[in-house]
């Protein structure tokens, strides 16, 4: 469980910097980077609460999962993003959504 939340945290941080490193449109870079920073906040809170209590906390886990879904969808909403920013953002979103959903389901089934 700790590994899953840590993966979400690292993937959110990676997605946040990816558009800036790969040079895409300002609108896409701003949207994904700001969303990635918010994802880092929720993933870090999820990790913090899991370490403190030993059980997953649903609000940050669900919000982390939602950000993963957003990262999968967002490149399709912007025009002229480019292949690498699109692929990287969607791959990061898939990882975040998968591990975030795992933590969410574990939190629901343990309560």
Secondary structure, DSSP 8 states (H G I E B T S, - for coil): -HHHHHHHHHHHHHHHHHHHHHT--HHHHHHHHHHHHHHHHHHHHHHHHHHHHSS--HHHHHHHHHHHHHHHHHHHHSSS--HHHHHHHHHHHHHHHHHHHHHHHHHHHH-
